[in-house]
Structure formats: C-alpha cells, structure tokens
Amino acid sequence: MPAHRTIDVNGIRLHIAEHGEGPLVVLLHGFPESWRSWRHQFGPLADAGFRVVAPDQRGYGRSDRPAEVSAYSILHLVGDVVGLIRALGEEQAYVVGHDWGAPVAWHTALLRPDLVLGVAGLSVPPPFRSAEPPLAVMDRRFDGRFYWNYFNRPGVADAEFARDTRTTLRKFFFMASGDAPGAVGVEQMLVEHGRGWLESAPDPEVLPPWFTEADLDALTEDFSGGFTGALNWYRNLDRNWELTAPWHGAVVNTPALYVYGDRDPVPAFTPDLIAALPRLMPSLRREPLELAGCGHWTQQERPDEVNSALVDFLSGLRG
C-alpha cells in the first residue's frame, strides 16, 4: 500500500500517495477522481523499479482548494507538477495522466521538456491548440448544451453534483464506463437546457466489478468538500487558450504513449485526431493503444493492459 503525506508546492499543500524506489513516475488523475484512480498501478510500477507518486491535484481530495477561479489555469497545474518533482528531490520524471490529468501531463512535456523523460496520456489525446477559444466553439456547435458550457455556469453544476455526492459519483462512473448500455458518442456529453447533466443518467443497481462499493465510499469522502475546485479547471478553458498562444502549432516531442478505450466518449468525439496521431506526433513510441470494451476510466477498467503498456513504455525509456 502507498504511504501518504502532504508537501508544500507553489504556495499550496498537496496530498500525495507514494510507493516504490527508483526513477520517479508522477500519476495525474482526472475529473471527478483523486489519487485513488491509480490504486491498481502502484504495485506493478513499483515492482518494475519505479518510484510512484500520485497527488490529489489542486482542488481535489485532501489537497488545498484555492478560492480564485484563476488559480486553476493550465500554467498553475503544470507548475504544480514541476514543483512536485523538485519537492520530491528529483530533477526529472516520467509523467502519466488520465482525463484532465492527461492535458496536464501533455502540457508539462510541451512546456518543460527538460524535466519530462517520457509522457503517457490515457483517454484524452495530446493537445493541439484550436484557432478559436474552446467554449465559444462548443457553444456554437451544440447550442450551449456541451458539458463544458454547463460547467461554466457559476454554481450550477456545483449544486447539482453536491446534492447527493455518492449518487453523483455512482452515475458518473457508470455512464462513462464500458459497462453502460447504448451507443457511445457526443450525446453523452450534452446537457439539455433547464436540466442537470445527471437527471437522465443511468443509475446502476449493482456497480461494475472494477469499481466496488468500498471504492465509491472512499471517493465520496474525497469529495466531501464539494466539486467547485474540480469544476474550476473547466472554468479556465478559455484562459488556457489565451495563455498557451505562444505554443500554437507546437507538438510534444518527448517520447510518448497514448491509450484509450473504444467505448470512451472522449476519443469517440475525436476519431479523426486519433487516427492522425502517429503523423501529427512522431514522438509516439507505438500506435495509439485501443482497449476493446473499455470506457472512460481506462486504468481502473483495464488495469492489467494499462499496467503492461506503462511498464513496457517506461522500462523501454529507462533502458
């Protein structure tokens, strides 16, 4: 089991879980998750000779939750990874991210390639900056129904999700999983006007075997302080677009791995990009790894395949 402690990074305190010895691997969770999303990776990566550290990122779990929305920009999030590597006494690290953690990992490699020995992203593909601010694009494309736009309405999603935290998380994890019924597509990402996102989401009587009642209990405790800090990441999407203007057209040149599930609505939303990744990002060490029957929660739904891919990738880079 990993050990736990809190460290100071960039003026805030981050809770971390750590296990193993060797070259540092930083694991970055997504929304709505915590360090626990990597519970199946600590042992195999440590056994392969790595020092594994998974923080609760800012706004999540037992880490600090700054009040200002602007404190959750991509530069703050990358800065936390950079500060974490230094605070752990290391000069370089491998960085792995899932969901929102993937853009943080990709951007850390993009902005600080001197610190990142290798980068892996699960579910969310590498960042290619759009020509327009993303919220305006999605607002126009989906008539304001895309979940990014819903999350940007002050206090609205915060209140919906906090009314019954356990039910919120149960619905989130089931509806985006490979076990949920129905077709996979953008419809899962749309919120009808005047309704909440989770009103029509399926609520399973029995959880899938990879996400137990104990897992749900622990994650519910992680969100006992509410969802606002986590939602503030989405409220910086346009700010991130502005801040990353100097890197428009840049690509990640750090050795990279990308893994996704064929029932994940996120890559299903961008199939042309996934197909073009080997051409767009030559630093990929293999074709994007598609996991059959896997939904959005990649490393939890398919831990054995993900662990094998990560150990092969990281061990190959380590030589």
RADAVEN-V379996 format. One record per backbone hydrogen bond with DSSP energy under -1.0 kcal/mol. CO is the residue of the C=O (numbers start at 0). NH is the residue of the N-H. Records with the same first field share a line. If there is no record, write none. Layout:
CO->NH / NH
This chain:
2->17
4->15
6->13
8->11
11->8
12->63
13->6
14->55
15->4
16->53
17->2
18->51
22->50
23->93
24->52
25->95
27->97
29->32
33->36
34->37
35->38
37->40 / 41
40->44
41->45
42->46
43->47
44->49
45->48
50->24
51->18
52->26
53->16
56->59
59->62
63->58
67->70
68->71
72->76
73->77
74->78
75->79
76->80
77->81
78->82
79->83
80->84
81->85
82->86
83->87
84->89
85->88
92->116
93->25
94->119
95->27
96->121
97->100
98->101
99->103
100->104
101->105
102->106
103->107
104->108
105->109
106->110
107->111
111->114
114->92
117->94
118->256
119->96
120->258
121->98 / 123
132->136
133->137
134->138
135->139
136->140
137->141
138->143
141->144
144->190
145->149
146->150
149->152
152->155
154->158
155->159
156->160
157->161
158->162
163->167
164->168
165->169
166->170
167->171
168->172
169->173
170->174
171->175
173->176
175->295
176->179
184->187
185->188
186->189
188->146
191->194
207->210
211->215
212->216
213->217
214->218
215->219
216->220
217->221
218->222
220->223
222->225
226->230
227->231
229->232
230->234
232->235
233->236
235->239
236->240
237->241
238->242
239->243
241->244
243->246
244->247
246->249
254->118
255->284
256->120
257->288
258->122
259->290
260->263
263->267
265->268
266->269
269->273
270->274
271->275
275->278 / 279
276->280
280->283
282->255
288->259
290->261 / 293
293->262
295->297
296->299 / 300
297->301
301->305
302->306
303->307
304->308
305->309
306->310
307->311
308->312
309->313
310->314
311->315
312->316
313->317
314->318
